[in-house]
């Protein structure tokens, strides 16, 4: 998308990103210059993304989680992130708007992209999250959420779902917005 090969950000992509994000034209142009320096071909591969992501979690194993994050941002399924996908991802994960973050979180948990989340998908993502939590922090977790299975069970119970039930996006967002404890279950905030 856009004029990534020539080094200039197309007007069409720029206008689209100004409308879809909170970034100004000046910010987007600065981001684009930086993106082009780091990714001269205009794309980030999954391996490059995982490597970058790993630098934020040096004492853990974020590769599985990074793979899911990448999948959720690779909206055209081409195995790379172009500048537009990269900026949308940045906006969604750093925006102050809880609803946007939860839309993204749902897409992260919807591993098979069928519009619903199963308990198996919840367990898959929570297992990936757990690999990012250092062992010493895992020891401090409450008894009923100190393993991926226990945390997935607790989340599933909150939604009052049976083993084979599914959660739709609106139900997911509404449920998480109503309960801060659930928000904590679906993410990992590194200790500062």
C-alpha positions as CSV (number, residue, x, y, z in Angstrom):
1,X,0.0,0.0,0.0
2,X,1.3,3.5,-0.8
3,X,4.5,4.5,-2.5
4,X,6.9,2.6,-0.2
5,X,9.5,1.8,-2.8
6,X,10.2,5.4,-3.8
7,X,10.9,6.6,-0.2
8,X,7.9,9.0,-0.2
9,X,4.8,8.5,1.8
10,X,1.8,8.7,-0.6
11,X,-0.8,11.4,0.0
12,X,-3.5,8.7,0.1
13,X,-1.8,6.7,2.9
14,X,-1.0,9.9,4.8
15,X,-4.6,11.1,4.7
16,X,-5.9,7.7,5.7
17,X,-3.6,7.5,8.7
18,X,-4.4,11.1,9.8
19,X,-8.1,10.1,9.8
20,X,-7.6,6.7,11.5
21,X,-5.1,7.6,14.1
22,X,-4.3,10.5,16.5
23,X,-1.1,11.3,14.7
24,X,-0.4,14.6,12.9
25,X,1.0,14.8,9.4
26,X,4.4,15.9,10.8
27,X,4.5,13.0,13.2
28,X,3.5,10.5,10.5
29,X,6.2,11.8,8.2
30,X,8.8,11.5,11.0
31,X,7.6,7.9,11.7
32,X,7.8,7.1,8.0
33,X,11.4,8.4,7.7
34,X,12.4,6.3,10.7
35,X,10.5,3.2,9.3
36,X,12.3,3.6,5.9
37,X,15.7,3.8,7.6
38,X,15.0,0.6,9.6
39,X,13.1,-1.2,6.8
40,X,14.4,0.1,3.4
41,X,12.2,-2.3,1.5
42,X,9.1,-0.8,3.2
43,X,8.2,-4.0,5.2
44,X,8.9,-5.7,8.5
45,X,9.0,-9.5,8.4
46,X,7.7,-11.6,11.3
47,X,11.2,-12.6,12.2
48,X,12.3,-8.9,12.3
49,X,9.2,-8.0,14.4
50,X,9.9,-10.9,16.8
51,X,13.5,-9.7,17.2
52,X,12.5,-6.1,17.9
53,X,9.8,-7.3,20.3
54,X,12.3,-9.5,22.1
55,X,14.4,-6.5,23.1
56,X,11.5,-5.3,25.3
57,X,11.5,-8.5,27.3
58,X,15.1,-9.5,27.6
59,X,14.5,-11.8,30.6
60,X,11.7,-13.9,29.2
61,X,10.5,-15.7,26.0
62,X,8.2,-13.3,24.1
63,X,8.5,-15.0,20.7
64,X,5.2,-16.9,20.8
65,X,3.3,-13.7,22.0
66,X,5.1,-11.6,19.4
67,X,4.0,-14.1,16.7
68,X,0.4,-13.6,17.7
69,X,0.8,-9.8,17.9
70,X,2.3,-9.8,14.4
71,X,-0.6,-11.9,13.1
72,X,-3.1,-9.5,14.6
73,X,-1.4,-6.5,12.8
74,X,-0.8,-8.2,9.5
75,X,-4.3,-7.3,8.3
76,X,-3.7,-8.3,4.6
77,X,-2.1,-11.7,5.6
78,X,1.0,-11.2,3.5
79,X,3.5,-12.1,6.2
80,X,4.9,-8.6,6.5
81,X,3.9,-5.3,8.1
82,X,3.9,-2.3,5.8
83,X,4.0,1.2,7.1
84,X,0.2,1.6,7.3
85,X,-0.2,-1.6,9.3
86,X,2.7,-0.6,11.5
87,X,1.2,2.8,12.4
88,X,-2.2,1.4,13.0
89,X,-0.6,-1.2,15.3
90,X,1.3,1.5,17.1
91,X,-1.9,3.6,17.4
92,X,-4.0,0.7,18.7
93,X,-1.5,-0.4,21.4
94,X,-0.6,3.1,22.6
95,X,-3.9,4.9,22.2
96,X,-5.6,5.9,25.4
97,X,-8.9,4.6,24.1
98,X,-9.8,1.4,26.0
99,X,-12.3,0.3,23.4
100,X,-9.7,0.4,20.6
101,X,-7.3,-1.6,22.7
102,X,-9.9,-4.1,23.4
103,X,-10.8,-4.5,19.7
104,X,-7.1,-5.2,19.1
105,X,-7.0,-7.6,22.1
106,X,-10.0,-9.5,20.7
107,X,-8.2,-9.8,17.3
108,X,-5.1,-11.1,19.2
109,X,-7.2,-13.8,21.0
110,X,-9.2,-14.7,17.8
111,X,-6.3,-16.9,16.5
112,X,-8.2,-18.4,13.7
113,X,-9.8,-15.1,12.7
114,X,-13.4,-16.5,12.6
115,X,-14.9,-13.7,14.7
116,X,-15.2,-15.7,17.9
117,X,-12.8,-16.7,20.7
118,X,-12.8,-20.3,22.0
119,X,-11.3,-21.4,25.3
120,X,-8.5,-23.1,23.4
121,X,-7.6,-19.8,21.8
122,X,-7.7,-18.1,25.2
123,X,-5.3,-20.8,26.6
124,X,-3.0,-20.4,23.6
125,X,-2.6,-16.6,24.1
126,X,-2.4,-16.8,27.9
127,X,0.3,-19.5,27.5
128,X,2.3,-17.1,25.3
129,X,1.8,-14.3,27.8
130,X,3.0,-16.5,30.6
131,X,6.3,-17.1,28.7
132,X,7.0,-13.4,29.0
133,X,6.5,-13.3,32.8
134,X,9.8,-13.9,34.6
135,X,9.7,-17.0,37.0
136,X,10.1,-14.9,40.1
137,X,7.0,-12.8,39.2
138,X,5.0,-16.0,38.4
139,X,5.6,-17.2,42.0
140,X,3.9,-14.0,43.2
141,X,0.7,-14.6,41.2
142,X,-2.5,-15.6,43.1
143,X,-3.0,-19.3,43.4
144,X,-6.1,-19.3,41.1
145,X,-4.1,-17.7,38.2
146,X,-0.5,-18.9,38.6
147,X,-0.6,-21.1,35.5
148,X,-1.9,-20.5,32.0
149,X,-4.6,-23.1,32.5
150,X,-5.8,-21.6,35.8
151,X,-5.8,-18.1,34.3
152,X,-7.7,-19.3,31.2
153,X,-10.2,-21.2,33.4
154,X,-10.7,-18.1,35.5
155,X,-11.3,-15.9,32.5
156,X,-13.7,-18.4,31.0
157,X,-15.6,-18.7,34.2
158,X,-16.0,-14.9,34.4
159,X,-17.8,-15.0,31.0
160,X,-19.9,-17.9,32.3
161,X,-19.0,-20.1,29.3
162,X,-19.0,-23.9,28.9
163,X,-15.9,-25.7,27.5
164,X,-17.1,-25.6,23.9
165,X,-18.8,-22.1,24.0
166,X,-17.4,-19.1,22.1
167,X,-17.1,-15.4,22.9
168,X,-18.1,-12.8,20.3
169,X,-16.2,-9.5,20.0
170,X,-18.9,-7.3,21.5
171,X,-19.3,-9.6,24.5
172,X,-15.6,-9.8,25.0
173,X,-15.2,-6.0,25.0
174,X,-18.2,-5.4,27.2
175,X,-17.1,-8.1,29.7
176,X,-13.6,-6.8,30.0
177,X,-14.7,-3.1,30.3
178,X,-17.0,-4.1,33.2
179,X,-14.2,-5.8,35.2
180,X,-10.7,-4.6,35.8
181,X,-9.7,-8.0,37.0
182,X,-10.4,-9.5,33.6
183,X,-8.3,-6.8,32.0
184,X,-5.4,-7.9,34.2
185,X,-5.9,-11.5,33.1
186,X,-5.6,-10.8,29.4
187,X,-2.3,-8.9,29.5
188,X,1.1,-8.7,31.1
189,X,2.5,-5.5,32.4
190,X,6.2,-5.9,33.2
191,X,7.3,-4.7,36.7
192,X,9.1,-1.4,36.5
